[in-house]
Amino acid sequence: MTSGLVLAGGGLAGIAWETGIVCGIADELPEAAAALLASDVLLGTSAGSTVAAQLGSGTGLDELFARQTAETSAEIDSGVDVDDIAELFIAAMGTPDTSTQEKLRRIGAVALSTSTVDEPVRRAVIEARLPSHTWPDRVLRVTAIDIASGELVVFDRESDVALVDAVAASCAVPGAWPPVTIGGRRYMDGGVGSTVNTVAAADCASIVALVPQGEFSPSPFGGGVAAELASFSGAVLALYADDAALAAFGRNPLDPACRVPSAHAGRAQGRREAQRVARFFGI
């Protein structure tokens, strides 16, 4: 494997923005978008798992964008926002010297104890998001966290796990959505420990990362996304949400109402970033 497209977590705003930014690149420089979409590996975490699965389905960009900007959708409101979730995280983190896996297990315990919609209700939402419910022939990797162990799990078409379940697990935000049961184990959002999980792209010589957050957004684990991408062994192009996009996300990127402005902000940013993408691919 030589190239990867890393699609990071970021709620419904992130799904819309990532879709929009790829569309914007295609608007400005179709050949740059084609190179991006032809990446050998699609790696998705949380919101990014939805976009990775959508892109992997072969569905056209115009249709994917139309899904994000439609007046109605199958998305439901969890009734919580990122501030509520942040409080849960802080309470679960424990002392500073607690290991990362122990912190993740504690967050997982919170996820298990929080009242949310039932798993089948949430699964139906994920089903509606995905144009195809089967794994594509190309390499698609979806990340989640095993609640019992606190370990990162990477699902792919060899995992004997349904694509819908893999994406649902990756998108199971603790405190907002129910953990997902797969093979008797429970899984939560793959973005809890890292929104990019570049360890799952270690076989790539180069990656482009679409990150729906500010470059220096704080992280409870390590130095955050910027530090993780900087430590990647290969070439990296990171596209972070710009100020206009962050404003479009609003205060709660889990709110379905943020989809439309986030998609348009992403598309506008994609047009501005197209030349950078082209240069990265040597176009």
N, C-alpha and C positions, 0 to 999 in steps of 0.2 A: 504494500500500500504506500502511496506517495503523497496524496493530498487529502485534506479533510475539511469539511464544513462543520464547524462547531456552533450549535444553536443553543444559546443559554436560556436559563430560566428567567421569568419576569411576569408571571400572571397573564391575565387576558390581554393586558396592554402589551406584554412581550410577544404574544402570538401575533397580534395585529401589526406591531412595529416590525418584527422580523419579516413577516409576509410583505409588508409595504416596502421595506428597504430593498428586498430582492427585486420587486416589481420596478422600483425607481431606477435601479441599476440597469434593468432591461430596457426601460424607457430611453435612457441616455446612451448606453453602449450595449446593445444586445450580445455582442461577442464576449463581453466581460461577464455578463450574467450567465451565458452558456458555459463558460469556463468554471464559474462558481458552482453551477448546478451539476456539472460533470465530475465534481470531486469524488475521489475513490471511496471515501467514508462519509456518511452522514451521521453525526453524533448529536443526539438531542437530550437535554436535561429539562425536566419539568415542562414549562411552556415550550421550550425548544424541542421536546420530544414530539409534541403535536405538529410543529412545523416540519420537523424532519420526516415524520410519517406522511404528512401531506405532500411534501416535495417528492418523497420516494414513491408515491402512488402514481406519479406521472401526470397528475392533474395540471392543467394549464395555469399559468400565473394569473391571468385575468379572472378565471373562475375562483381561484383561491382568494384574490383580493375582494371580489364581489361578496364572498362569504363573510369577510370581515366587516364590510361596509353596509351589509344589508340591515334594514331597519329592525328586523326581528331575527332571533337566533334561538337555538336550543339551550344556550347557556342559562344557568340559574345563579342567583345571588346567594352566597354562603351566609350572609348576615354578619360577617366579621371583616375587619380590614387589617392592613399590614401592621398597624400599631398594636392591635389586639394580639396578633401572632408574635410580634417582637416581645411583648410582655411575657408570653408563655415561654419563649426561648430563654429569656433572661432568668426566669425562675428555674428553668431546667438545667442551666449551664453548670451550676455548682461552683466549686472553687477554681481559681485560675489554673492550678496544676492538674486538674482533672484531664484525663486523656480524651482525645477527640472522639474515639469510639464510645467511651462512657458518656460523654455529653450527648452524642447522637442517640444512645440507648435511653437516656433520660427524656430527650425530646420525643422519642418514640413512645415512651410511657404516657406522656401527655397526650400524644395523638390518639392512643388507644382509649384513654379515659374521657376524651372530649366528646360531647354529644353532637352529632352531625346528621346529615341525611344518610339513609341506608346505602350500602354499597351498590345495589342494583340501580338505584336512582342516579347515582353518580356515574355508573358505567354507561347508562343510556346517554348521558351528556357526551361522554368521550366517543361513543359510537357515532353520534351525530356529527362530531367534529371531523372524523376521518373519512375521506372519500373512498378508501379501500380498507377492508378489515383483515387483509392478508399481508404477510411480510413481502416486500419486493425482492426481486432477484439480486438487486444491488446490495451493498453492505450498509445496513442501517443498525445503529446501536442506540439503545435507550437505557438510561441510568435510573436506578432507584436505590433506596437504603433499606436493608434488612433490619427491621426494628429490634429483633432479638439480639443480633450480634453487633449492630451499629456499622456493618460493613457495606461498602459500595458494591452494588450488583449491576452488571451490564447485560441486558437482554439483547438477543439478536435472533435471527431466524433459526439458528441451531439450538435455541434454548428450550424448545418445546413449550413455549408460552404464547398464548394468543396475543396478537399485536394490540388489540384493544386493552387487554389486561396490563400489558407492559406499559403502555402510555398512561393508563389510569394510575398505575403505581407511581410512575415518574411524576405525575401531577397531583399526588395526594398530599396537599399542603397540610402539615400538622395544625390542628385546631380549626381548620376550615372544612376539610373533606375527610372522609373515612379512609383509614389504611386499607390497602387492597390485599385480599387473600389469594395467594397463588401456591398451589401444592402444599397447603397446610401451613405456610409461613405468611407473615404479615409484612407489608412493605409500605414505605412512605416516600414522599417527594425526594427525588434524586438531587434536588438543588439545596437541600438543607445544609450539607457540608460544603458544597461548592456548586456554583451555578454553571460552571463550564466543564468540570471533571476531565481535564485534559489527559489524565492518566489513561483514559479509555481511548485516546488517540495517539498513544505512544509509538505506534507503528507508522505514523505519518511523518513524512519529511517536511511538510508544510501544512499550515492550517489557516483558514480564515474564520474568525470568531465574531459572531453577531451577538452583542451584549446589550440588552435593554436596560441599562443602568448607567450612571455616571462612572467615569473611569476610576475615580478614587472613592467610590462608595465603600463604607466600612463593612467589615466582615467579622463575625465572632470567631472565625477559624483562620489563623494565619494572617498573611498580608492581604488577602482578598484576591479578586479576579486579576487585577493588574499584575500583582506579584506572581501569581500562578502562570499567567501567560508569558511573563518575562522569563520565567524559568524553563519554559518549554524547550526541548532540545533542537527543534527545527525552526524553520522560518515561520513567522507569525504576522498576520495582519488582523488587528482588532478594530472593529467598528463599534464604538460605544454610542448610546443614545445622546444626541446633542441637547442643548438647552430647550429648543422648541419641542423636541420629542418628550423630554421630561415634563414639560408643562402640559403637554397633551395627555400624558399618563394620569395626571391628577394625583390626589393624595392616596388613592386606593387602586392599585393596578389589578385588583381582583374584581372590581366592579364591572359588570357587563357594559355599562354605559361608556367606558373608556375605549371600547374597541374601535369605533369609527374615527375619532380624532387621532388615536394612536396609529392607525393604519395610514391615514393621510400624512401624518408627520413623518412616518417611516418612509413613505414613497418619496416625499420631498427630499429627505435626507439622502436616500438612495441615489437620487439624481446627482446630488452634490458629491457623493462619494465614489461615483462610477469610475472616475479617472484613477483614483487610488487603487481600486480593485484591478483595473486594467494593467496598471504598472506592476502590481504584485505578480500577475500572471504573465508578464512580459508581452502584453498585447500592444 
